[in-house]
Amino acid sequence: MAAIGAVVESLDCIETMLDDLRALARRHNRYDVHEGHYASVGAALLWTLEQGLGFDFTPDVREAWVTVYGLLSSAMIAASSEPLSRAA
């Protein structure tokens, strides 16, 4: 959740977050996280936000979170598939 919060706060300068996201992806690899897990986490995040925000979880808010999580997970998936010499 901290990573998602950091991405939300840094949307205007997302490029600066890429090194941190790559490092996070490498840590996730050590925990045996696979590409398919990101979709499950994204679905759980959206469900949690919908439950917590209720009527404030508008279509625009949903779309924004889908976009943010898509950026985060795509960057992490890409980094996790990089050769170790490049990702280290």
Backbone as JSON Lines, residues from 0, in Angstrom:
{"i":0,"aa":"M","n":[0.83,-1.19,0.0],"ca":[0.0,0.0,0.0],"c":[0.87,1.25,0.0]}
{"i":1,"aa":"A","n":[2.01,1.17,0.65],"ca":[2.91,2.33,0.67],"c":[3.38,2.67,-0.73]}
{"i":2,"aa":"A","n":[3.66,1.64,-1.52],"ca":[4.11,1.87,-2.9],"c":[3.0,2.51,-3.73]}
{"i":3,"aa":"I","n":[1.78,2.05,-3.54],"ca":[0.66,2.63,-4.28],"c":[0.47,4.08,-3.87]}
{"i":4,"aa":"G","n":[0.55,4.36,-2.59],"ca":[0.44,5.74,-2.11],"c":[1.52,6.63,-2.68]}
{"i":5,"aa":"A","n":[2.75,6.11,-2.73],"ca":[3.86,6.89,-3.29],"c":[3.64,7.17,-4.77]}
{"i":6,"aa":"V","n":[3.11,6.2,-5.5],"ca":[2.83,6.41,-6.92],"c":[1.75,7.47,-7.09]}
{"i":7,"aa":"V","n":[0.71,7.39,-6.29],"ca":[-0.38,8.39,-6.38],"c":[0.18,9.78,-6.13]}
{"i":8,"aa":"E","n":[1.02,9.91,-5.12],"ca":[1.59,11.22,-4.81],"c":[2.57,11.71,-5.87]}
{"i":9,"aa":"S","n":[3.09,10.8,-6.68],"ca":[4.13,11.16,-7.66],"c":[3.66,11.05,-9.1]}
{"i":10,"aa":"L","n":[2.37,11.1,-9.32],"ca":[1.86,10.91,-10.68],"c":[2.42,11.94,-11.66]}
{"i":11,"aa":"D","n":[2.71,13.12,-11.18],"ca":[3.22,14.15,-12.08],"c":[4.7,13.94,-12.41]}
{"i":12,"aa":"C","n":[5.37,13.05,-11.7],"ca":[6.79,12.77,-11.98],"c":[7.07,11.28,-11.85]}
{"i":13,"aa":"I","n":[6.23,10.48,-12.48],"ca":[6.29,9.02,-12.34],"c":[7.64,8.45,-12.76]}
{"i":14,"aa":"E","n":[8.32,9.11,-13.7],"ca":[9.62,8.6,-14.15],"c":[10.61,8.49,-12.99]}
{"i":15,"aa":"T","n":[10.52,9.37,-12.02],"ca":[11.45,9.32,-10.9],"c":[11.2,8.13,-9.99]}
{"i":16,"aa":"M","n":[10.02,7.54,-10.09],"ca":[9.67,6.4,-9.26],"c":[10.15,5.08,-9.84]}
{"i":17,"aa":"L","n":[10.58,5.05,-11.1],"ca":[10.87,3.78,-11.75],"c":[11.95,2.97,-11.04]}
{"i":18,"aa":"D","n":[13.01,3.6,-10.57],"ca":[14.04,2.85,-9.87],"c":[13.49,2.2,-8.6]}
{"i":19,"aa":"D","n":[12.66,2.94,-7.87],"ca":[12.05,2.38,-6.66],"c":[11.12,1.22,-7.01]}
{"i":20,"aa":"L","n":[10.37,1.36,-8.09],"ca":[9.46,0.29,-8.51],"c":[10.23,-0.95,-8.94]}
{"i":21,"aa":"R","n":[11.35,-0.75,-9.62],"ca":[12.18,-1.89,-10.03],"c":[12.72,-2.63,-8.81]}
{"i":22,"aa":"A","n":[13.18,-1.88,-7.83],"ca":[13.69,-2.5,-6.59],"c":[12.58,-3.26,-5.88]}
{"i":23,"aa":"L","n":[11.39,-2.67,-5.83],"ca":[10.25,-3.34,-5.21],"c":[9.92,-4.62,-5.96]}
{"i":24,"aa":"A","n":[9.97,-4.59,-7.28],"ca":[9.69,-5.78,-8.08],"c":[10.7,-6.88,-7.79]}
{"i":25,"aa":"R","n":[11.96,-6.51,-7.64],"ca":[12.98,-7.52,-7.33],"c":[12.72,-8.15,-5.96]}
{"i":26,"aa":"R","n":[12.29,-7.34,-4.99],"ca":[11.94,-7.9,-3.68],"c":[10.75,-8.84,-3.81]}
{"i":27,"aa":"H","n":[9.77,-8.46,-4.61],"ca":[8.61,-9.32,-4.82],"c":[9.02,-10.64,-5.46]}
{"i":28,"aa":"N","n":[10.0,-10.63,-6.36],"ca":[10.5,-11.87,-6.96],"c":[11.03,-12.8,-5.88]}
{"i":29,"aa":"R","n":[11.72,-12.26,-4.9],"ca":[12.27,-13.09,-3.82],"c":[11.15,-13.72,-2.99]}
{"i":30,"aa":"Y","n":[9.98,-13.09,-2.98],"ca":[8.83,-13.64,-2.25],"c":[8.01,-14.57,-3.12]}
{"i":31,"aa":"D","n":[8.52,-14.88,-4.32],"ca":[7.87,-15.77,-5.28],"c":[6.56,-15.2,-5.83]}
{"i":32,"aa":"V","n":[6.53,-13.88,-6.01],"ca":[5.38,-13.23,-6.63],"c":[5.51,-13.4,-8.14]}
{"i":33,"aa":"H","n":[4.41,-13.78,-8.78],"ca":[4.39,-14.0,-10.23],"c":[3.46,-12.98,-10.89]}
{"i":34,"aa":"E","n":[3.59,-12.85,-12.19],"ca":[2.82,-11.85,-12.94],"c":[1.32,-11.93,-12.66]}
{"i":35,"aa":"G","n":[0.79,-13.12,-12.6],"ca":[-0.65,-13.29,-12.36],"c":[-1.12,-12.77,-11.02]}
{"i":36,"aa":"H","n":[-0.23,-12.69,-10.06],"ca":[-0.6,-12.18,-8.74],"c":[-0.99,-10.71,-8.79]}
{"i":37,"aa":"Y","n":[-0.4,-9.96,-9.71],"ca":[-0.69,-8.53,-9.78],"c":[-2.16,-8.26,-10.12]}
{"i":38,"aa":"A","n":[-2.74,-9.09,-10.98],"ca":[-4.16,-8.93,-11.33],"c":[-5.05,-9.19,-10.11]}
{"i":39,"aa":"S","n":[-4.7,-10.22,-9.33],"ca":[-5.49,-10.52,-8.13],"c":[-5.4,-9.39,-7.11]}
{"i":40,"aa":"V","n":[-4.22,-8.85,-6.93],"ca":[-4.04,-7.74,-5.99],"c":[-4.81,-6.51,-6.48]}
{"i":41,"aa":"G","n":[-4.75,-6.25,-7.79],"ca":[-5.49,-5.12,-8.35],"c":[-6.98,-5.25,-8.13]}
{"i":42,"aa":"A","n":[-7.51,-6.44,-8.36],"ca":[-8.94,-6.67,-8.14],"c":[-9.3,-6.48,-6.67]}
{"i":43,"aa":"A","n":[-8.45,-6.99,-5.77],"ca":[-8.71,-6.83,-4.33],"c":[-8.63,-5.36,-3.92]}
{"i":44,"aa":"L","n":[-7.69,-4.63,-4.5],"ca":[-7.57,-3.2,-4.2],"c":[-8.84,-2.45,-4.62]}
{"i":45,"aa":"L","n":[-9.3,-2.71,-5.84],"ca":[-10.5,-2.02,-6.32],"c":[-11.72,-2.38,-5.46]}
{"i":46,"aa":"W","n":[-11.84,-3.65,-5.09],"ca":[-12.96,-4.06,-4.23],"c":[-12.89,-3.34,-2.89]}
{"i":47,"aa":"T","n":[-11.69,-3.28,-2.31],"ca":[-11.51,-2.63,-1.01],"c":[-11.86,-1.15,-1.09]}
{"i":48,"aa":"L","n":[-11.39,-0.5,-2.15],"ca":[-11.7,0.92,-2.31],"c":[-13.2,1.13,-2.49]}
{"i":49,"aa":"E","n":[-13.84,0.26,-3.26],"ca":[-15.29,0.38,-3.46],"c":[-16.04,0.22,-2.14]}
{"i":50,"aa":"Q","n":[-15.63,-0.76,-1.34],"ca":[-16.28,-0.98,-0.05],"c":[-16.04,0.19,0.89]}
{"i":51,"aa":"G","n":[-14.82,0.69,0.91],"ca":[-14.47,1.75,1.85],"c":[-15.01,3.11,1.46]}
{"i":52,"aa":"L","n":[-15.05,3.4,0.16],"ca":[-15.47,4.72,-0.29],"c":[-16.97,4.8,-0.56]}
{"i":53,"aa":"G","n":[-17.61,3.68,-0.75],"ca":[-19.05,3.67,-1.01],"c":[-19.42,4.52,-2.22]}
{"i":54,"aa":"F","n":[-20.34,5.46,-2.01],"ca":[-20.8,6.29,-3.12],"c":[-19.71,7.21,-3.67]}
{"i":55,"aa":"D","n":[-18.67,7.44,-2.89],"ca":[-17.56,8.27,-3.38],"c":[-16.67,7.52,-4.38]}
{"i":56,"aa":"F","n":[-16.88,6.23,-4.51],"ca":[-16.13,5.44,-5.49],"c":[-16.85,5.54,-6.84]}
{"i":57,"aa":"T","n":[-16.72,6.71,-7.43],"ca":[-17.39,7.01,-8.69],"c":[-16.66,6.34,-9.85]}
{"i":58,"aa":"P","n":[-17.3,6.31,-11.02],"ca":[-16.6,5.76,-12.19],"c":[-15.27,6.47,-12.48]}
{"i":59,"aa":"D","n":[-15.21,7.78,-12.26],"ca":[-13.95,8.5,-12.48],"c":[-12.88,8.09,-11.47]}
{"i":60,"aa":"V","n":[-13.27,7.91,-10.22],"ca":[-12.32,7.48,-9.2],"c":[-11.83,6.08,-9.52]}
{"i":61,"aa":"R","n":[-12.75,5.21,-9.91],"ca":[-12.37,3.84,-10.29],"c":[-11.38,3.87,-11.45]}
{"i":62,"aa":"E","n":[-11.67,4.64,-12.46],"ca":[-10.79,4.73,-13.62],"c":[-9.4,5.24,-13.22]}
{"i":63,"aa":"A","n":[-9.36,6.21,-12.33],"ca":[-8.07,6.74,-11.87],"c":[-7.26,5.66,-11.15]}
{"i":64,"aa":"W","n":[-7.91,4.9,-10.29],"ca":[-7.2,3.84,-9.57],"c":[-6.77,2.72,-10.51]}
{"i":65,"aa":"V","n":[-7.61,2.39,-11.47],"ca":[-7.23,1.37,-12.45],"c":[-5.98,1.83,-13.21]}
{"i":66,"aa":"T","n":[-5.95,3.1,-13.58],"ca":[-4.79,3.66,-14.29],"c":[-3.54,3.63,-13.43]}
{"i":67,"aa":"V","n":[-3.66,4.09,-12.2],"ca":[-2.51,4.12,-11.29],"c":[-1.99,2.71,-11.03]}
{"i":68,"aa":"Y","n":[-2.88,1.8,-10.71],"ca":[-2.43,0.44,-10.43],"c":[-1.86,-0.21,-11.69]}
{"i":69,"aa":"G","n":[-2.44,0.11,-12.84],"ca":[-1.9,-0.41,-14.1],"c":[-0.48,0.06,-14.34]}
{"i":70,"aa":"L","n":[-0.2,1.34,-14.08],"ca":[1.16,1.86,-14.21],"c":[2.11,1.15,-13.25]}
{"i":71,"aa":"L","n":[1.69,1.04,-12.02],"ca":[2.52,0.41,-11.0],"c":[2.81,-1.05,-11.34]}
{"i":72,"aa":"S","n":[1.78,-1.81,-11.62],"ca":[1.97,-3.24,-11.87],"c":[2.71,-3.48,-13.17]}
{"i":73,"aa":"S","n":[2.45,-2.7,-14.2],"ca":[3.17,-2.87,-15.47],"c":[4.66,-2.62,-15.31]}
{"i":74,"aa":"A","n":[5.01,-1.58,-14.57],"ca":[6.43,-1.28,-14.34],"c":[7.08,-2.39,-13.53]}
{"i":75,"aa":"M","n":[6.38,-2.9,-12.55],"ca":[6.95,-3.96,-11.72],"c":[7.06,-5.27,-12.49]}
{"i":76,"aa":"I","n":[6.07,-5.6,-13.3],"ca":[6.13,-6.82,-14.1],"c":[7.29,-6.74,-15.08]}
{"i":77,"aa":"A","n":[7.44,-5.6,-15.72],"ca":[8.54,-5.43,-16.67],"c":[9.89,-5.56,-15.96]}
{"i":78,"aa":"A","n":[10.02,-4.94,-14.8],"ca":[11.28,-5.01,-14.06],"c":[11.57,-6.42,-13.58]}
{"i":79,"aa":"S","n":[10.54,-7.14,-13.21],"ca":[10.76,-8.49,-12.69],"c":[11.2,-9.46,-13.77]}
{"i":80,"aa":"S","n":[10.97,-9.12,-15.02],"ca":[11.39,-9.99,-16.12],"c":[12.74,-9.58,-16.72]}
{"i":81,"aa":"E","n":[13.35,-8.51,-16.19],"ca":[14.65,-8.09,-16.68],"c":[15.72,-9.07,-16.22]}
{"i":82,"aa":"P","n":[16.75,-9.25,-17.02],"ca":[17.86,-10.09,-16.58],"c":[18.45,-9.54,-15.28]}
{"i":83,"aa":"L","n":[18.91,-10.42,-14.43],"ca":[19.42,-9.99,-13.12],"c":[20.55,-8.97,-13.23]}
{"i":84,"aa":"S","n":[21.41,-9.09,-14.23],"ca":[22.52,-8.15,-14.33],"c":[22.03,-6.74,-14.56]}
{"i":85,"aa":"R","n":[20.92,-6.58,-15.26],"ca":[20.34,-5.26,-15.5],"c":[19.5,-4.81,-14.32]}
{"i":86,"aa":"A","n":[18.77,-5.74,-13.69],"ca":[17.86,-5.38,-12.61],"c":[18.57,-5.19,-11.28]}
{"i":87,"aa":"A","n":[19.77,-5.67,-11.14],"ca":[20.46,-5.58,-9.85],"c":[21.04,-4.22,-9.61]}
